[in-house]
Amino acid sequence: MPFFSRTTLFIFLSFMLAIMLTMIPLPVWAQPYRPEWVALVLFYWSMHQPERVGVISGWSVGLLLDVVRGTLLGQYALILALIAYFTVRFAIRLRNYHPLRQMFILLFMVIFIRLESLWVHGIIGVPLESDLYFWIAALVTMLLWPWLQIILRDIERKLDLS
């Protein structure tokens, strides 16, 4: 299997698109609603292509996300590597779950991302407000999951990337 196949290129491009969507400036009122695009894409690919996207991919994309967001180096890398591990470990089971159940699993993963962010900010002494708006992004991410799954699966089938 060549390293730079069409599937690998498409996976790479989908991660780059997710990072660009994360970087897009939003108005102040919309910032709490920004979904975790990279976590969504990582969850999809590590569930549907576990032999190509795994812990190393999660760590690498997380490091890139740390640089892009200007967070403590390794903050997103650690959490995305853990999400990738969990998803790859249970990929077959997760694929067979109903999309509603997948949504709630993804919700818990994004809540885990938010808790880890609170923890890291607490350790380095930077106050971070954890009001209701801080947690809304987890719900938005959860609600976007079925749509992202349909879009990526449809593109995957049309391009015959399996």
Backbone as a chain_set.jsonl record, in Angstrom:
{"seq": "MPFFSRTTLFIFLSFMLAIMLTMIPLPVWAQPYRPEWVALVLFYWSMHQPERVGVISGWSVGLLLDVVRGTLLGQYALILALIAYFTVRFAIRLRNYHPLRQMFILLFMVIFIRLESLWVHGIIGVPLESDLYFWIAALVTMLLWPWLQIILRDIERKLDLS", "coords": {"N": [[0.843, -1.17, 0.0], [0.804, 2.096, -1.015], [2.23, 4.995, 0.546], [1.288, 7.584, 0.02], [-1.492, 7.479, -0.953], [-4.704, 7.974, -2.566], [-6.601, 7.941, -0.584], [-5.124, 8.552, 1.747], [-4.305, 11.136, 1.086], [-6.8, 12.427, 0.93], [-7.665, 12.153, 3.591], [-5.699, 13.67, 4.885], [-6.257, 16.206, 3.732], [-8.835, 16.605, 4.731], [-8.302, 16.886, 7.455], [-6.779, 19.233, 7.347], [-8.721, 21.024, 6.432], [-10.424, 20.952, 8.644], [-8.753, 22.122, 10.565], [-8.48, 24.651, 9.43], [-11.148, 25.522, 9.615], [-11.265, 25.709, 12.334], [-9.585, 27.838, 12.753], [-10.838, 30.039, 11.615], [-11.87, 33.322, 12.111], [-14.411, 34.27, 14.347], [-17.374, 36.146, 15.156], [-17.696, 37.759, 18.369], [-19.99, 36.919, 19.758], [-20.466, 34.426, 18.623], [-18.34, 32.79, 19.201], [-18.427, 31.016, 21.502], [-19.887, 28.928, 20.435], [-18.353, 27.525, 18.676], [-17.577, 24.571, 17.096], [-15.697, 21.557, 17.867], [-13.899, 20.936, 15.47], [-11.627, 19.462, 14.635], [-11.587, 17.312, 16.403], [-13.973, 16.089, 15.65], [-13.391, 15.255, 12.987], [-11.185, 13.608, 13.474], [-12.384, 11.641, 15.072], [-14.145, 10.508, 13.199], [-12.368, 9.508, 11.144], [-10.62, 7.826, 12.578], [-12.383, 5.947, 13.359], [-13.398, 4.893, 10.974], [-11.187, 4.39, 9.366], [-9.124, 2.893, 10.862], [-6.646, 1.715, 10.493], [-5.137, 3.601, 9.261], [-5.437, 6.074, 10.519], [-4.638, 6.957, 13.675], [-3.29, 6.878, 16.966], [-0.826, 8.217, 16.602], [-1.471, 9.915, 14.503], [-3.464, 11.451, 15.761], [-1.902, 12.643, 17.771], [-0.08, 14.12, 16.191], [-1.755, 15.872, 14.704], [-2.868, 17.147, 16.855], [-0.614, 18.477, 17.952], [-0.132, 20.284, 15.877], [-2.526, 21.715, 16.038], [-2.184, 22.817, 18.582], [-0.125, 24.634, 18.037], [-1.386, 26.283, 16.161], [-3.572, 27.32, 17.599], [-2.25, 28.502, 19.656], [-1.917, 27.46, 22.188], [-0.76, 25.801, 25.182], [1.975, 23.807, 24.411], [1.326, 20.593, 23.461], [-1.055, 20.264, 24.743], [-3.536, 19.894, 23.246], [-2.525, 17.835, 21.758], [-2.131, 15.673, 23.503], [-4.79, 15.116, 24.364], [-6.127, 14.606, 21.94], [-4.698, 12.407, 21.042], [-5.443, 10.55, 22.988], [-8.197, 10.392, 22.456], [-8.082, 9.353, 19.874], [-6.884, 6.883, 20.437], [-8.862, 5.62, 22.028], [-10.965, 5.553, 20.162], [-9.9, 4.038, 18.018], [-9.398, 1.684, 19.354], [-11.949, 0.742, 19.938], [-13.174, 0.678, 17.452], [-14.621, -1.046, 15.673], [-16.847, -1.699, 17.19], [-17.878, 0.87, 17.668], [-18.561, 1.686, 15.074], [-20.753, 0.097, 14.585], [-22.649, 1.061, 16.272], [-25.669, 2.916, 16.809], [-26.229, 6.089, 15.226], [-27.127, 8.037, 17.071], [-26.208, 7.093, 19.512], [-23.473, 7.212, 18.975], [-23.257, 9.968, 18.837], [-23.576, 10.718, 21.534], [-21.366, 9.492, 22.687], [-19.36, 10.93, 21.414], [-19.997, 13.427, 22.483], [-19.226, 13.07, 25.174], [-16.496, 12.783, 24.759], [-15.786, 15.331, 23.811], [-16.506, 16.856, 25.987], [-14.585, 15.867, 27.689], [-12.333, 16.96, 26.426], [-12.818, 19.66, 26.986], [-12.738, 19.624, 29.813], [-10.079, 18.885, 30.184], [-8.861, 21.127, 29.139], [-9.658, 23.06, 31.008], [-8.295, 22.017, 33.214], [-5.566, 22.202, 32.434], [-5.342, 24.991, 32.122], [-5.815, 25.721, 34.743], [-3.562, 24.633, 36.001], [-1.441, 26.108, 34.875], [-2.125, 28.565, 35.784], [-3.783, 30.377, 34.517], [-6.735, 32.046, 34.43], [-9.835, 30.656, 33.458], [-12.977, 31.015, 32.283], [-15.671, 28.982, 33.097], [-18.395, 28.949, 32.396], [-21.823, 28.463, 31.338], [-21.679, 28.878, 28.563], [-19.184, 27.937, 27.912], [-19.481, 25.211, 27.744], [-21.24, 24.801, 25.704], [-20.159, 24.396, 23.172], [-19.568, 21.703, 23.108], [-22.083, 20.541, 22.845], [-22.84, 21.592, 20.363], [-20.903, 20.416, 18.738], [-21.617, 17.747, 19.054], [-24.148, 17.766, 17.819], [-23.443, 18.281, 15.207], [-22.242, 15.964, 14.372], [-23.783, 13.783, 13.009], [-24.22, 14.964, 10.498], [-21.644, 15.574, 9.529], [-20.644, 13.0, 9.388], [-22.28, 11.855, 7.431], [-21.586, 13.434, 5.204], [-18.765, 12.982, 4.926], [-18.746, 10.187, 4.613], [-20.215, 9.93, 2.261], [-18.558, 11.276, 0.406], [-16.336, 9.641, 0.645], [-17.317, 7.245, -0.42], [-17.998, 8.061, -3.055], [-15.521, 8.747, -4.1], [-14.366, 6.329, -3.923], [-12.709, 5.422, -1.709], [-12.217, 3.387, 0.083]], "CA": [[0.0, 0.0, 0.0], [1.631, 3.284, -1.051], [1.984, 5.913, 1.654], [0.512, 8.727, -0.437], [-2.611, 7.061, -1.775], [-5.795, 8.947, -2.604], [-7.244, 7.959, 0.731], [-4.256, 9.294, 2.66], [-4.38, 12.537, 0.685], [-8.096, 12.955, 1.334], [-7.663, 12.262, 5.052], [-4.866, 14.832, 5.196], [-6.997, 17.41, 3.351], [-9.961, 16.805, 5.649], [-7.747, 17.443, 8.688], [-6.404, 20.624, 7.089], [-9.964, 21.786, 6.402], [-10.886, 21.065, 10.032], [-7.901, 23.109, 11.238], [-8.846, 25.967, 8.898], [-12.425, 25.891, 10.215], [-10.96, 26.078, 13.715], [-8.879, 29.128, 12.747], [-11.665, 31.123, 11.09], [-12.334, 34.223, 13.174], [-15.852, 34.375, 14.518], [-17.778, 37.261, 16.021], [-17.608, 37.444, 19.795], [-21.178, 36.188, 20.196], [-20.474, 33.077, 18.057], [-17.172, 32.012, 19.627], [-18.732, 29.854, 22.367], [-20.557, 27.883, 19.676], [-17.413, 26.919, 17.725], [-17.425, 23.136, 17.361], [-14.359, 20.973, 17.844], [-13.821, 20.352, 14.134], [-10.554, 18.471, 14.535], [-12.038, 16.121, 17.135], [-14.979, 15.437, 14.804], [-12.734, 14.582, 11.865], [-10.376, 12.524, 14.047], [-13.311, 10.584, 15.487], [-14.624, 9.828, 12.004], [-11.338, 8.736, 10.439], [-10.081, 6.742, 13.397], [-13.409, 4.911, 13.424], [-13.598, 4.28, 9.665], [-9.89, 4.004, 8.794], [-8.231, 2.768, 12.021], [-5.302, 1.306, 10.092], [-4.429, 4.788, 8.752], [-5.536, 7.197, 11.46], [-4.599, 6.425, 15.026], [-2.731, 7.691, 18.039], [0.207, 9.111, 16.062], [-2.192, 10.957, 13.762], [-4.071, 12.325, 16.758], [-0.836, 13.419, 18.408], [0.467, 15.069, 15.207], [-2.744, 16.916, 14.442], [-2.98, 17.898, 18.102], [0.51, 19.413, 18.034], [-0.398, 21.35, 14.914], [-3.602, 22.516, 16.606], [-1.58, 23.598, 19.662], [0.609, 25.745, 17.433], [-2.351, 27.177, 15.513], [-4.377, 27.996, 18.627], [-1.379, 29.196, 20.601], [-2.077, 26.899, 23.525], [0.396, 25.113, 25.728], [2.362, 22.757, 23.477], [1.006, 19.257, 23.94], [-2.38, 20.226, 25.357], [-4.447, 19.189, 22.34], [-1.868, 16.611, 21.298], [-2.437, 14.616, 24.474], [-6.201, 14.758, 24.39], [-6.498, 14.005, 20.664], [-4.096, 11.073, 21.015], [-6.307, 9.694, 23.81], [-9.438, 10.173, 21.714], [-7.766, 8.434, 18.776], [-6.672, 5.553, 21.016], [-10.159, 5.075, 22.412], [-11.766, 5.297, 18.968], [-9.311, 2.912, 17.288], [-9.55, 0.49, 20.19], [-13.33, 0.271, 19.861], [-13.663, 1.126, 16.143], [-15.644, -1.938, 15.123], [-18.04, -1.54, 18.019], [-18.429, 2.211, 17.44], [-19.176, 1.726, 13.741], [-22.029, -0.613, 14.622], [-23.601, 1.779, 17.117], [-26.608, 3.849, 16.194], [-25.646, 7.442, 15.228], [-27.471, 8.753, 18.296], [-25.265, 6.632, 20.533], [-22.185, 7.794, 18.598], [-23.304, 11.38, 19.214], [-23.35, 10.863, 22.965], [-19.968, 9.147, 22.937], [-18.603, 12.101, 20.981], [-20.256, 14.472, 23.473], [-18.362, 12.828, 26.329], [-15.12, 13.059, 24.358], [-15.59, 16.778, 23.742], [-16.508, 17.314, 27.382], [-13.256, 15.514, 28.177], [-11.437, 17.995, 25.893], [-13.072, 20.888, 27.749], [-12.221, 19.437, 31.173], [-8.623, 18.917, 30.106], [-8.504, 22.527, 28.938], [-9.786, 23.699, 32.324], [-7.235, 21.498, 34.063], [-4.292, 22.796, 32.01], [-5.363, 26.411, 32.467], [-5.677, 25.815, 36.195], [-2.177, 24.329, 36.368], [-0.545, 27.211, 34.504], [-2.552, 29.759, 36.498], [-4.549, 31.295, 33.675], [-8.155, 31.805, 34.712], [-10.673, 30.344, 32.311], [-14.366, 30.958, 32.722], [-16.331, 27.734, 32.703], [-19.834, 29.127, 32.506], [-22.624, 27.643, 30.435], [-21.212, 29.03, 27.186], [-17.974, 27.126, 27.739], [-19.877, 23.834, 27.479], [-22.146, 24.739, 24.55], [-19.43, 23.874, 22.01], [-19.695, 20.242, 23.131], [-23.397, 20.213, 22.28], [-22.802, 21.916, 18.93], [-20.106, 19.363, 18.108], [-22.431, 16.539, 19.046], [-25.22, 17.908, 16.83], [-22.857, 18.271, 13.87], [-21.693, 14.653, 14.059], [-24.442, 13.022, 11.935], [-24.037, 15.642, 9.21], [-20.265, 15.37, 9.09], [-20.502, 11.587, 9.053], [-22.94, 11.647, 6.139], [-20.791, 14.095, 4.159], [-17.499, 12.274, 4.713], [-19.019, 8.852, 4.089], [-20.636, 10.088, 0.873], [-17.351, 11.577, -0.373], [-15.515, 8.426, 0.668], [-17.906, 6.287, -1.36], [-17.908, 8.568, -4.424], [-14.119, 8.676, -4.538], [-13.934, 4.941, -3.734], [-11.514, 5.508, -0.858], [-12.161, 2.308, 1.066]], "C": [[0.895, 1.242, 0.0], [1.236, 4.261, 0.065], [1.086, 7.065, 1.228], [-0.578, 8.282, -1.413], [-3.677, 8.161, -1.773], [-6.476, 9.06, -1.25], [-6.434, 8.772, 1.727], [-4.305, 10.782, 2.351], [-5.705, 13.147, 1.117], [-8.199, 13.106, 2.849], [-6.864, 13.488, 5.482], [-5.616, 16.131, 4.887], [-8.184, 17.668, 4.275], [-9.476, 17.337, 6.999], [-7.343, 18.906, 8.503], [-7.637, 21.521, 7.034], [-10.502, 21.984, 7.819], [-10.061, 22.098, 10.794], [-8.228, 24.517, 10.732], [-10.185, 26.43, 9.468], [-12.244, 26.3, 11.675], [-10.337, 27.468, 13.79], [-9.741, 30.296, 12.291], [-12.125, 32.012, 12.236], [-13.862, 34.317, 13.176], [-16.174, 35.621, 15.321], [-17.786, 36.807, 17.482], [-18.8, 36.613, 20.254], [-21.171, 34.739, 19.721], [-19.322, 32.207, 18.547], [-17.501, 30.858, 20.573], [-19.354, 28.683, 21.623], [-19.641, 27.179, 18.688], [-17.249, 25.438, 18.057], [-15.96, 22.707, 17.328], [-14.206, 20.197, 16.533], [-12.784, 19.241, 14.048], [-10.947, 17.186, 15.262], [-13.089, 15.355, 16.333], [-14.33, 14.626, 13.693], [-11.889, 13.414, 12.374], [-11.262, 11.353, 14.464], [-13.8, 9.801, 14.27], [-13.547, 8.933, 11.397], [-10.755, 7.626, 11.289], [-11.119, 5.641, 13.612], [-13.519, 4.173, 12.086], [-12.307, 3.838, 8.978], [-8.874, 3.822, 9.932], [-6.821, 2.315, 11.665], [-4.487, 2.489, 9.572], [-4.397, 5.933, 9.736], [-5.619, 6.619, 12.861], [-3.988, 7.407, 15.997], [-1.683, 8.674, 17.505], [-0.43, 10.233, 15.257], [-2.828, 11.952, 14.723], [-3.054, 13.222, 17.422], [-0.316, 14.498, 17.449], [-0.495, 16.211, 14.927], [-2.936, 17.775, 15.689], [-1.841, 18.885, 18.288], [0.323, 20.58, 17.078], [-1.5, 22.273, 15.429], [-3.109, 23.359, 17.782], [-0.862, 24.823, 19.113], [-0.37, 26.763, 16.85], [-3.141, 27.974, 16.551], [-3.537, 28.762, 19.636], [-1.544, 28.71, 22.027], [-0.761, 26.264, 23.973], [0.723, 23.912, 24.843], [2.131, 21.379, 24.1], [-0.374, 19.138, 24.531], [-3.371, 19.473, 24.479], [-3.832, 17.888, 21.843], [-2.207, 15.445, 22.225], [-3.887, 14.176, 24.378], [-6.644, 14.111, 23.076], [-5.878, 12.62, 20.499], [-4.936, 10.094, 21.846], [-7.632, 9.391, 23.107], [-9.2, 9.185, 20.575], [-7.562, 7.014, 19.308], [-8.005, 4.891, 21.344], [-10.963, 4.686, 21.17], [-11.218, 4.118, 18.176], [-9.533, 1.617, 18.054], [-10.938, -0.121, 20.055], [-13.972, 0.604, 18.508], [-14.79, 0.248, 15.608], [-16.954, -1.784, 15.896], [-18.697, -0.183, 17.753], [-19.127, 2.319, 16.083], [-20.554, 1.088, 13.735], [-23.067, 0.057, 15.512], [-24.508, 2.654, 16.274], [-25.988, 5.254, 16.241], [-25.97, 8.259, 16.473], [-26.524, 8.367, 19.434], [-23.863, 7.17, 20.249], [-22.132, 9.268, 18.993], [-23.001, 11.562, 20.694], [-21.933, 10.46, 23.365], [-19.071, 10.315, 22.559], [-18.798, 13.258, 21.956], [-19.348, 14.293, 24.679], [-16.894, 13.088, 25.988], [-14.847, 14.558, 24.318], [-15.657, 17.389, 25.137], [-15.154, 17.011, 28.025], [-12.213, 16.528, 27.681], [-11.587, 19.272, 26.705], [-12.542, 20.774, 29.175], [-10.692, 19.482, 31.197], [-8.123, 20.345, 29.909], [-8.6, 23.301, 30.249], [-8.639, 23.288, 33.246], [-5.896, 22.153, 33.726], [-4.25, 24.281, 32.361], [-5.247, 26.617, 33.98], [-4.244, 25.568, 36.649], [-1.255, 25.505, 36.056], [-0.983, 28.548, 35.098], [-3.278, 30.786, 35.657], [-6.025, 31.04, 33.935], [-8.935, 31.6, 33.421], [-12.096, 30.202, 32.817], [-15.019, 29.678, 32.221], [-17.835, 27.858, 32.909], [-20.55, 28.255, 31.481], [-22.119, 27.71, 28.997], [-19.958, 28.206, 26.897], [-18.33, 25.701, 27.313], [-20.771, 23.685, 26.249], [-21.45, 24.161, 23.326], [-19.513, 22.348, 21.96], [-21.035, 19.814, 22.536], [-23.446, 20.489, 20.781], [-22.024, 20.844, 18.174], [-20.916, 18.081, 17.996], [-23.519, 16.614, 17.963], [-24.697, 17.918, 15.398], [-22.396, 16.883, 13.431], [-22.448, 13.918, 12.949], [-24.231, 13.642, 10.559], [-22.632, 15.435, 8.675], [-20.047, 13.922, 8.668], [-21.129, 11.294, 7.686], [-22.103, 12.232, 5.009], [-19.511, 13.321, 3.877], [-17.726, 10.871, 4.152], [-19.429, 8.923, 2.616], [-19.434, 10.391, -0.028], [-16.45, 10.355, -0.464], [-16.029, 7.384, -0.333], [-17.767, 6.759, -2.815], [-16.499, 8.497, -4.971], [-13.56, 7.267, -4.426], [-12.639, 4.86, -2.932], [-11.397, 4.361, 0.134], [-11.007, 1.397, 0.838]], "O": [[1.677, 1.424, 0.933], [0.075, 4.339, 0.467], [0.214, 7.484, 1.99], [-0.568, 8.68, -2.578], [-3.554, 9.155, -1.057], [-6.875, 10.146, -0.829], [-6.987, 9.587, 2.467], [-4.343, 11.603, 3.267], [-5.732, 14.271, 1.618], [-8.761, 14.087, 3.335], [-7.303, 14.252, 6.341], [-5.608, 17.056, 5.699], [-8.503, 18.819, 4.57], [-10.16, 18.149, 7.623], [-7.542, 19.724, 9.401], [-7.608, 22.648, 7.529], [-10.982, 23.067, 8.154], [-10.609, 22.867, 11.584], [-8.251, 25.468, 11.514], [-10.345, 27.612, 9.775], [-12.985, 27.138, 12.188], [-10.533, 28.192, 14.766], [-9.397, 31.446, 12.562], [-12.698, 31.53, 13.214], [-14.499, 34.428, 12.128], [-15.337, 36.101, 16.086], [-17.873, 35.615, 17.775], [-18.637, 35.695, 21.057], [-21.807, 33.892, 20.349], [-19.333, 30.996, 18.324], [-16.893, 29.795, 20.449], [-19.35, 27.56, 22.126], [-20.097, 26.32, 17.934], [-16.833, 25.086, 19.161], [-15.101, 23.425, 16.816], [-14.361, 18.976, 16.491], [-13.039, 18.195, 13.451], [-10.665, 16.09, 14.778], [-13.101, 14.124, 16.333], [-14.669, 13.463, 13.479], [-11.882, 12.344, 11.764], [-10.913, 10.196, 14.228], [-13.862, 8.572, 14.305], [-13.777, 7.747, 11.163], [-10.422, 6.567, 10.757], [-10.77, 4.527, 14.003], [-13.713, 2.957, 12.067], [-12.346, 2.987, 8.09], [-7.864, 4.525, 9.966], [-5.895, 2.509, 12.452], [-3.266, 2.388, 9.455], [-3.424, 6.687, 9.78], [-6.551, 5.886, 13.192], [-4.151, 8.619, 15.862], [-1.66, 9.835, 17.913], [0.019, 11.377, 15.321], [-2.738, 13.162, 14.518], [-3.296, 14.413, 17.619], [-0.133, 15.649, 17.846], [-0.101, 17.377, 14.914], [-3.142, 18.984, 15.591], [-2.066, 20.011, 18.733], [0.591, 21.729, 17.429], [-1.409, 23.49, 15.269], [-3.56, 24.49, 17.963], [-0.98, 25.919, 19.662], [-0.196, 27.968, 17.029], [-3.349, 29.176, 16.384], [-4.063, 29.581, 20.388], [-1.332, 29.469, 22.973], [0.212, 26.209, 23.221], [-0.151, 23.094, 24.556], [2.69, 21.06, 25.15], [-0.835, 18.028, 24.801], [-3.985, 18.507, 24.933], [-4.554, 16.938, 21.539], [-2.534, 14.353, 21.76], [-4.171, 12.98, 24.318], [-7.443, 13.175, 23.086], [-6.481, 11.747, 19.874], [-5.119, 8.943, 21.452], [-8.126, 8.265, 23.16], [-10.012, 8.291, 20.339], [-8.019, 6.05, 18.694], [-8.242, 3.739, 20.98], [-11.571, 3.616, 21.131], [-11.989, 3.28, 17.709], [-9.823, 0.577, 17.462], [-11.093, -1.343, 20.055], [-15.187, 0.79, 18.432], [-15.806, 0.762, 15.139], [-18.033, -1.746, 15.306], [-19.918, -0.092, 17.628], [-20.164, 2.971, 15.965], [-21.426, 1.492, 12.966], [-24.234, -0.333, 15.508], [-24.153, 3.072, 15.172], [-25.29, 5.579, 17.202], [-25.163, 9.091, 16.888], [-26.097, 9.217, 20.215], [-23.144, 7.544, 21.176], [-21.092, 9.761, 19.43], [-22.25, 12.464, 21.067], [-21.365, 11.038, 24.291], [-18.136, 10.652, 23.286], [-17.852, 13.997, 22.226], [-18.76, 15.262, 25.159], [-16.135, 13.561, 26.834], [-13.783, 15.004, 24.749], [-14.936, 18.343, 25.43], [-14.642, 17.808, 28.811], [-11.314, 16.91, 28.43], [-10.592, 19.897, 27.072], [-11.958, 21.726, 29.693], [-10.091, 20.045, 32.112], [-7.085, 20.725, 30.45], [-7.723, 24.106, 30.564], [-8.084, 24.116, 33.968], [-5.178, 22.605, 34.618], [-3.231, 24.775, 32.844], [-4.643, 27.589, 34.431], [-3.764, 26.22, 37.577], [-0.395, 25.86, 36.862], [-0.292, 29.554, 34.937], [-3.377, 31.95, 36.047], [-6.518, 29.939, 33.689], [-8.714, 32.289, 32.425], [-12.381, 29.367, 33.676], [-14.918, 29.344, 31.041], [-18.468, 26.991, 33.513], [-19.931, 27.408, 30.837], [-22.131, 26.702, 28.29], [-19.713, 27.827, 25.752], [-17.561, 25.058, 26.599], [-21.029, 22.568, 25.802], [-22.095, 23.497, 22.515], [-19.526, 21.767, 20.875], [-21.103, 18.828, 21.802], [-24.025, 19.713, 20.02], [-22.437, 20.413, 17.098], [-20.898, 17.413, 16.962], [-23.774, 15.628, 17.273], [-25.438, 17.593, 14.47], [-22.183, 16.651, 12.241], [-21.804, 13.456, 12.007], [-24.082, 12.927, 9.568], [-22.453, 15.15, 7.491], [-19.341, 13.656, 7.695], [-20.554, 10.56, 6.882], [-21.93, 11.596, 3.97], [-19.201, 13.034, 2.721], [-16.963, 10.42, 3.299], [-19.035, 8.073, 1.818], [-19.314, 9.818, -1.111], [-15.874, 10.068, -1.513], [-15.239, 6.724, -1.009], [-17.46, 5.962, -3.702], [-16.294, 8.224, -6.154], [-12.409, 7.026, -4.791], [-11.629, 4.321, -3.385], [-10.5, 4.397, 0.977], [-10.823, 0.436, 1.585]]}, "num_chains": 1, "name": "protein.A"}
